[in-house]
Amino acid sequence: MKVLLLDTGFSAAPIYDSLVESGHQVWVMGNRLGDIIARKAGDRWINRNYSKIPEVCEDIERLGIEYIVPGCTDVSLETCVQLGMKNLDDFSTNNILSNKKKFRSMCANLDIPAPCEISLDELPREGRYICKPVDSFSGKGISVFDGSDYEAAQNSMKLAREASQSSDALIETFVEGRLHSYSAFIEGHVPRDSFFVYEGSSINPFAVDTSYVEYGLPESCQKTLANSIEKIARALNLRDGLVHTQFLWDGERPWIVEMSRRCPGDLYALLIEYSTGYQYAAKYASYFLGESCAATSSTSRYILRHTVTADHRTIYGGLQMYSSTPIKAFYPLRALGDELEGGHAGRAGVIFCELSNRQQLVEATDKFLKREAYTVS
């Protein structure tokens, strides 16, 4: 089949590789010459900004593309939805899932365990609250404030609106808890294969950079999440495929934060595949192609994923570990001599470490979260 992958970034590489290995003729679209998939695709790379719908349509018709697969960006999924491709949710459904305010309203209507939205008019009042853009990502424009400080609330709203494409923001109750993701493939609205991942932050509290597959969450938590996803899937009549959810676990119950139907970034697919043996990227792509994919979990390994960043602006001179670390793989994102910004904006690469048991995994995670595992020089 002739397939178009809307993404040339490194995170979508496992998707691209799975499509090629399945024997499809794969074209890719993106407007960055240096992207790894653009280089690998050769003359099947289309140098195009895939948010330009009319131009994308022209390329699809010219090449006789039969199926389109979104990559790991919100824009790639939005473009696929707007193109009205089969095996995809409709525009209104995607809008509910991608807009944090609309999603929060839906959760309230369905009695889904989630933080509660409040309006600026309800402040000041006691408690901690979080303010975020309704349509941003990677922790941009997010802040936490004391509800009794009305000026702080106004400043948070201003910050969030400035980071929002639609200049809209959401205030909700702040939930204390450990952040996790619940990645499930639904069929007939019911979660079938699913994975839980602990997600931590070492440099920006609202941008995940350290994670591992979590095997030990209580059955009650897993059941609540599965039931919630099924309820949402039935209410929105979601098509079969991936549903990726972030939630906070407070030790007693999960609180659903947000949901998406695209493949997560920073090589999340490889985290699942390295940890469990499950062909996550191939399974994700299969639903958009209307194919079956007999992915199975064949192992339980203790894999840590971390996005490597610099503490401050610097010239990238390499990665030096502070102590012996069992590295399984390192995927560089910058060349030696490049200037790195400090923090999450200056990603130097993604590293995977394999530990012998859960205790070692937790200890290694703690070092990475405390910025005590390596230095970027």
C-alpha positions in Angstrom: 0.0 0.0 0.0 1.0 3.6 -0.5 1.2 5.2 2.9 2.0 8.8 4.0 3.5 9.4 7.4 2.9 12.9 8.6 6.1 13.4 10.7 9.8 13.3 10.0 11.0 13.8 13.6 13.0 11.3 15.5 10.2 10.2 17.8 8.2 8.9 14.8 11.2 6.8 13.6 9.8 3.6 15.1 6.5 4.1 13.3 8.3 4.7 10.0 10.5 1.6 10.5 7.5 -0.6 11.2 5.7 0.6 8.1 8.7 -0.1 5.9 9.2 -3.5 7.5 5.6 -4.4 6.7 6.3 -3.9 3.0 4.4 -0.7 2.4 5.6 2.1 0.1 6.1 4.8 2.6 6.3 8.6 1.9 6.9 11.0 4.7 6.1 14.7 5.0 7.9 17.4 7.0 9.8 20.6 6.3 13.1 20.0 8.1 15.9 18.7 5.9 17.9 17.4 8.9 15.2 15.2 10.3 16.2 11.5 10.5 13.1 10.2 8.7 13.5 12.8 5.9 17.0 11.5 5.4 16.0 7.9 5.5 13.1 8.3 3.2 15.3 9.8 0.4 13.2 10.7 -2.7 10.0 9.7 -0.8 10.4 12.7 1.5 8.0 15.5 0.8 9.4 18.8 1.9 6.1 20.4 3.1 4.6 21.9 6.2 1.9 19.3 6.9 -0.4 21.9 8.5 -1.1 23.3 5.0 -4.1 21.2 4.2 -4.7 22.2 0.5 -1.0 21.4 -0.4 -1.2 18.1 1.5 -4.3 17.2 -0.5 -2.5 17.9 -3.7 0.4 15.6 -2.7 -2.0 12.8 -1.7 -3.8 13.0 -5.1 -0.5 13.3 -7.1 1.1 10.3 -5.4 -2.0 8.1 -5.2 -1.6 7.8 -1.4 -4.1 5.2 0.0 -3.6 5.7 3.8 -2.2 8.4 6.1 -0.6 7.8 9.5 -0.2 10.7 12.0 3.1 10.8 13.8 4.0 12.1 17.2 2.8 15.7 17.0 -0.6 17.3 17.7 -0.5 19.0 14.3 0.0 15.7 12.4 -3.1 14.3 14.1 -5.2 17.4 13.5 -4.3 17.4 9.8 -5.3 13.8 9.4 -8.6 14.5 11.1 -9.3 17.5 8.9 -8.5 15.4 5.8 -11.5 13.2 6.9 -9.5 10.0 6.4 -11.2 6.8 7.4 -10.2 4.9 10.6 -10.0 8.3 12.3 -12.2 10.2 14.8 -14.2 13.1 13.4 -13.2 16.8 13.9 -15.5 17.5 16.8 -14.4 14.4 18.7 -10.7 15.3 18.3 -11.5 18.9 19.4 -12.9 17.7 22.7 -9.9 15.6 23.4 -7.3 18.2 22.3 -8.9 21.2 24.1 -8.2 20.9 27.8 -11.2 23.0 28.8 -13.6 20.9 26.7 -12.1 17.7 27.9 -12.4 18.8 31.5 -16.1 19.6 30.9 -16.7 16.2 29.4 -15.1 14.5 32.3 -17.4 16.3 34.7 -20.5 15.4 32.7 -19.5 11.7 32.6 -18.4 11.6 36.3 -14.8 10.7 35.4 -12.3 11.2 38.2 -10.4 14.3 37.2 -9.4 17.7 38.5 -12.3 20.3 38.7 -12.4 23.4 36.6 -13.0 26.7 38.4 -13.5 30.2 37.0 -11.5 33.3 37.8 -14.7 34.8 39.2 -14.7 32.1 42.0 -11.4 33.4 43.4 -10.0 34.3 45.8 -10.5 31.2 47.9 -8.3 28.8 49.9 -6.3 26.0 48.2 -3.7 25.5 45.4 -4.7 25.7 41.8 -3.1 25.2 38.5 -3.5 27.3 35.4 -2.7 26.1 31.9 -3.3 26.9 28.2 -6.2 24.9 26.7 -4.2 23.9 23.7 -0.5 24.0 24.5 2.1 21.2 25.2 5.4 20.4 26.9 4.5 22.3 30.0 4.4 25.7 28.3 2.4 28.4 30.1 1.6 26.3 33.1 1.8 27.6 36.7 0.6 26.8 40.2 -0.7 29.5 42.5 -2.3 30.1 45.9 -6.0 30.6 45.5 -6.2 33.2 48.2 -3.8 35.4 46.1 -6.0 36.9 43.4 -3.2 38.8 41.7 -1.2 35.6 41.4 -4.3 34.0 39.7 -4.5 36.9 37.2 -0.8 36.6 36.4 -1.2 32.8 35.9 -4.1 33.4 33.5 -2.0 36.0 31.6 0.9 33.6 31.3 -1.3 30.7 30.1 -3.2 32.8 27.6 0.0 34.1 26.0 1.1 30.5 25.5 -2.2 29.5 24.0 -2.9 29.5 20.2 -6.5 30.4 20.9 -5.6 32.8 23.8 -7.7 30.7 26.2 -6.7 29.2 29.5 -8.1 26.8 32.2 -7.9 27.0 36.0 -8.4 23.7 37.9 -7.9 22.2 41.3 -4.3 21.2 42.0 -4.0 17.5 42.7 -1.0 16.2 44.6 0.2 12.9 43.2 2.7 11.0 41.0 2.2 11.5 37.3 1.7 8.4 35.1 0.5 7.6 31.6 -2.0 4.9 30.7 -1.5 3.8 27.1 -4.2 1.5 25.8 -5.3 0.2 22.5 -9.1 0.1 22.4 -11.3 -2.1 20.3 -15.0 -1.9 20.3 -14.5 0.9 22.9 -12.9 -1.5 25.4 -9.2 -1.2 26.4 -7.4 -4.4 25.3 -3.6 -4.2 25.5 -2.5 -1.5 27.9 0.6 -0.1 29.7 1.2 2.0 32.7 4.3 4.3 32.8 5.6 6.4 35.6 6.5 9.9 34.3 8.8 12.3 36.2 10.4 15.6 35.6 14.0 16.6 36.5 14.2 20.2 35.1 10.7 21.4 34.3 8.0 20.3 36.7 5.4 20.4 33.9 7.5 18.6 31.2 8.2 14.9 31.4 11.8 13.8 30.8 12.2 10.6 32.9 10.0 7.5 32.8 9.7 3.7 33.1 7.0 1.1 32.7 5.2 0.6 36.0 4.2 -3.0 36.8 2.9 -2.5 40.3 0.0 -0.1 40.3 -2.9 -1.4 42.4 -5.7 -3.3 40.7 -8.2 -0.8 41.9 -6.3 2.0 40.0 -6.0 0.0 36.8 -9.7 -1.0 36.9 -10.9 2.7 37.5 -8.8 3.9 34.5 -10.0 1.1 32.2 -13.6 1.8 33.1 -13.1 5.5 32.6 -11.5 5.1 29.2 -14.3 2.8 28.1 -16.9 5.3 29.3 -15.2 8.1 27.4 -14.8 5.9 24.3 -18.5 5.0 24.3 -19.6 8.6 24.9 -17.5 9.9 22.0 -17.8 6.7 19.9 -14.0 6.6 19.5 -12.6 4.5 16.6 -10.4 1.6 17.4 -6.8 2.5 18.1 -4.5 4.1 20.7 -5.8 6.1 23.6 -3.0 7.7 25.5 -4.0 9.2 28.9 -2.0 11.1 31.6 -3.2 10.7 35.2 -2.1 11.6 38.7 -2.0 8.8 41.3 -2.5 10.1 44.8 -2.1 6.7 46.5 -5.9 6.1 46.7 -7.3 7.0 43.3 -6.3 8.2 39.8 -7.1 11.6 38.5 -7.2 11.9 34.7 -5.4 15.0 33.4 -5.6 14.7 29.6 -5.9 12.3 26.7 -4.7 12.1 23.2 -4.9 9.6 20.2 -1.5 10.3 18.8 1.7 8.4 19.5 3.6 10.1 22.4 6.9 11.6 21.7 10.5 11.2 22.9 10.6 7.6 21.7 7.9 6.5 24.0 7.2 3.6 21.6 10.7 2.3 22.2 10.3 2.5 26.0 7.3 0.1 25.7 9.1 -2.1 23.2 12.3 -2.4 25.2 10.5 -3.0 28.4 7.8 -5.5 27.3 8.7 -6.7 23.8 5.3 -5.4 22.6 5.4 -3.9 19.1 3.9 -0.6 20.1 4.7 1.4 17.0 3.5 -1.2 14.6 0.3 -1.7 16.6 -0.3 2.1 16.6 0.1 2.3 12.8 -2.0 -0.7 12.1 -5.3 0.9 13.1 -4.9 3.7 10.6 -4.3 1.2 7.8 -7.2 -1.1 8.8 -4.8 -4.0 9.4 -4.5 -6.5 12.1 -1.3 -6.6 14.2 -0.7 -9.5 16.6 1.5 -7.5 19.0 2.2 -9.3 22.3 4.2 -8.7 25.5 7.0 -11.2 25.7 9.2 -9.9 28.6 9.3 -7.6 31.6 12.6 -5.7 31.7 13.5 -2.7 33.8 14.2 0.1 31.3 14.6 3.7 32.2 14.1 6.4 29.6 15.5 9.9 30.0 15.6 13.0 27.8 19.1 14.4 28.2 19.3 18.2 28.7 21.8 20.8 29.9 21.3 22.7 33.2 22.1 25.9 31.5 23.0 27.3 28.1 26.2 25.6 26.9 28.1 24.3 23.9 27.4 20.6 23.5 30.6 18.7 24.0 29.3 15.3 24.9 27.6 13.3 27.7 29.6 12.2 30.7 28.0 9.9 33.3 28.9 10.5 37.0 29.0 6.7 37.8 28.7 3.4 36.0 25.3 3.3 34.3 24.1 0.3 32.2 23.2 2.1 29.0 21.1 0.2 26.5 20.8 2.9 23.8 21.5 6.6 23.2 19.8 8.5 20.5 21.6 11.9 20.0 19.6 14.9 18.9 22.4 17.4 18.6 25.9 17.4 17.0 29.0 18.2 19.0 29.6 21.9 18.9 25.9 22.8 18.8 24.7 25.4 21.3 22.2 24.0 23.8 19.7 26.1 25.6 19.2 25.3 29.2 16.3 23.2 30.3 13.8 21.1 28.3 14.2 23.3 25.2 17.8 22.2 24.8 17.4 18.4 24.4 20.7 16.7 23.5 19.3 13.2 23.2 17.3 10.3 24.6 19.0 7.7 26.7 17.7 4.2 27.7 19.2 2.4 30.6 18.5 -1.2 31.6 18.6 -2.2 35.3 18.6 -5.7 36.9 15.6 -5.2 39.2 12.9 -2.7 40.2 14.9 -1.4 43.2 17.9 -0.5 41.0 15.4 1.1 38.5 13.9 3.3 41.2 17.4 4.3 42.5 18.6 5.1 39.0 15.4 7.1 38.3 16.0 9.1 41.5 19.5 10.0 40.4 18.3 11.2 37.0 15.5 13.2 38.6 17.9 14.9 41.0 20.2 15.7 38.1 22.9 13.5 39.6 23.4 11.0 36.8 25.3 12.9 34.2 26.6 16.2 32.9 26.4 17.7 29.5 29.5 19.6 28.6 
